[in-house]
Amino acid sequence: MPANTEAFNKKVAIITGASSGIGAATARKLAQGGLRVVLVARRQERLASLADEIQRQGGQAHVIAATSSTSARSRAAWPARV
């Protein structure tokens, strides 16, 4: 991440597959860099745990439990939750 995180101030990253592995690591790094992160995956419990971790470290994280089959109506609601 760049040393100057002001460039990321008020930016939002939507991370799919955020409940584990590369997705979770990416979410952590981006949150440390100052981005608000939206964590998207099927496993609600893991997403909530990651969001708590990010928030304890001063970051902002929002959770959306979803699958690739989540309806278009549900996907349209995402921006309202951020």
C-alpha positions in Angstrom: 0.0 0.0 0.0 1.2 3.5 -0.7 2.6 5.4 2.3 0.2 8.3 1.7 -3.3 6.8 2.3 -5.1 10.1 1.7 -5.5 9.0 -2.0 -7.8 6.3 -0.7 -9.8 8.4 1.7 -13.5 8.0 1.1 -13.0 5.2 -1.4 -14.8 1.9 -1.2 -13.6 -1.5 -2.3 -16.0 -4.4 -2.9 -14.2 -7.7 -2.3 -15.8 -10.9 -3.4 -14.6 -14.1 -1.8 -13.7 -12.1 1.3 -14.4 -14.9 3.8 -11.0 -16.5 3.4 -7.7 -16.7 1.6 -6.7 -14.0 -0.9 -10.0 -12.2 -0.5 -9.6 -11.9 3.3 -6.0 -10.8 2.9 -6.9 -8.3 0.3 -9.6 -6.9 2.5 -7.2 -6.5 5.4 -4.6 -4.7 3.3 -7.1 -2.3 1.7 -8.7 -1.5 5.0 -5.2 -0.8 6.5 -4.6 1.5 3.5 -7.7 3.6 4.4 -10.4 2.2 2.1 -13.8 1.2 3.3 -14.3 -2.4 2.4 -17.5 -4.3 1.5 -16.9 -8.0 2.3 -18.9 -10.3 0.0 -19.1 -14.1 0.3 -21.4 -17.0 1.3 -20.1 -17.5 4.8 -21.8 -14.9 7.0 -19.9 -15.9 10.2 -16.5 -15.6 8.6 -17.4 -12.3 7.1 -18.6 -10.9 10.4 -15.4 -12.1 12.1 -13.3 -10.4 9.5 -15.4 -7.2 9.7 -14.9 -7.2 13.5 -11.2 -7.6 13.1 -11.0 -4.7 10.6 -13.1 -2.5 12.8 -11.0 -3.2 15.9 -8.0 -2.0 13.9 -9.8 1.3 13.0 -11.0 0.3 9.6 -14.5 0.4 8.1 -16.1 -2.9 6.9 -19.5 -3.8 5.7 -20.8 -7.4 5.3 -22.9 -8.8 2.5 -23.6 -12.5 2.5 -24.3 -13.5 -1.1 -23.6 -16.1 -3.7 -23.3 -15.8 -7.5 -26.9 -16.7 -7.7 -28.1 -13.8 -5.5 -30.9 -12.0 -7.3 -30.4 -8.8 -9.3 -32.7 -7.1 -6.9 -30.4 -7.9 -3.9 -27.3 -6.8 -5.9 -29.0 -3.5 -6.7 -29.3 -2.8 -2.9 -25.5 -3.0 -2.3 -24.7 0.7 -2.8 -27.4 1.7 -0.3 -25.6 -0.4 2.4 -22.2 1.2 1.9 
